Amino acid sequence: MFSKEESRLLREEFWTSFGKSFPRKWIMYNTKIKGLSFKFHFDTKSAFVALDLEDDLENRINCWEKLIALKSILHSEFLPQAKYEEEYYLDNGKEISRIYVSLKQKVSIHNKNTWRDVMEFFYTKMNLFEAFFDEYRDIIKS
């Protein structure tokens, strides 16, 4: 078991190592589409990359419909294992829509032996997510 401070230091070390091992400017929140952002997630049980829609319901539905229309393209050309969840609840209870890809193997941010696999997964899958977004940004934004 790790103290909060030990856990914080491990998380900080992971993200610093990831940035140094795979230097790249990610889109993340800079999508130019209100409420749409990309996320990396890594905790003591799982790792995933996600495209989140967190805007008001009307805008979220509008954007979600476009992403659903592009689902077959995302699956066939970029991320066949992407999962779509129109109603996804964050830990704080907030409802969002999310498209995500999870790393199948058991990993933990507290286990440095799993870090390399997570870093490679993050780099590969987020590159594909961003390539999809770059290609279809105008459709998603319209």
N, C-alpha and C positions, 0 to 999 in steps of 0.2 A: 504494500500500500504506500502510496506517495502522499506527502503533505501537499497542501495547495501551492506552496512556494516551489517545491520540487516539480510538481506537475506544470506549473507556469513556465519554469525554466526549460523543461523538456519541450513544451510547445514552442517556445521562442526559439530554441535550438533547431527544432525541426524546420520551422518556416524560414529561418535564416539559411539553413543548409539547402533547402529546396531552392531558394532564390539564387544561391551561389552555384548550385549544381545545374540548374536549368534557368539561366538568366533570360528573361523575356518580359516584355511589357504586355500584360494580359488586359483584356477589355474590362472585365469585372463589372463595375458600376457605370462605366463610360460607354453605354450602349446608344445613347442619344434617344432612347425610347423610355418614356416615363414608366417607372415601376418594373422594368425588366432588367435583371442583373444576372451575372454568372457567379457561382460560389464554389469554393473548394471546402470540403468538410472532412476532417480527420479527428477522431476521438479515440476512446479506449476500446471501442468495439467495431468501428467501421470507417470506411473512407468512400466518398463519392464526389462527383462533380455534378453541378446542377445549373439549370436555367430556371430562375424564379420569377414569377409574376406577382407583384405585391401591391398593385395599384388599386384604386377604387373598383368596385365590382363591375361597373359598366365597361371601363377600359380593359379590365382584366379579361372579361368575357370576349370582347372584341379581338384582343391580341391572341387569346387562347384559340379562338376559332381559326385564325390564320395558321397557328402552329399545328393544329389538328389537320388542316388541309395539307400541310407540308410533312406530315408524319411519315408517309410512305417513302418520301425522299430522304428524310433523316435516317430512317431505318435501312434503306437499300444502299445509300451512298456514303453515310458517315458513321452512324452509331446504331447498329442493328439491335443492340441490347438496351437501348434507351427506354425508360419507363415513363409513362405519362400519368400524372395524378392531378386531375382538375381541382379536387378538394384535398389539400394537404395542410395539416395543422402543425405549426411550429410548437416548440416546447412552451412558449408563452401563450398558446391558445389562438394565436392569430391564424386566420385561414389565408392560404396562398394557393397558387397553381404552380406545379413543379414538373419539369422534365429532368430526369437524372439517370446517371449510370453509376452503379455501385461496383466496387472491387469485390469479387467473389470470395477471396481468401480471408481468413481471420487475421486481423491486424489490430495493433494498438499503438497509439502515439507514445505510450510509455515503454514500448519494446523497440529499441533501436534496430533490431534485426529485421524488422518489417519496413523500416523507413524507405529503403531503396526501392522496393516494390511499389510503395505508395507514390513516391516521387515520379517514377516512370509511368505509372498509371495516370496520375494527375496530368503530366506533361502530354502524354499521347491523347487522352480522351478530351482534355480541354482544347487542345489544338484542333481536334475534329469538330468539337462543338462550335468553336469560333469560326472555323472554315465554313460550316453550315450557315452560321449567322451572317458572316460577311457576304456569302453568296445570295442569301434571301432576305437581307436586312430591309430592302425597299418594300417587299411584299409584307413583311411582319409590321413594318412601320405605318403602312398605308391605312 
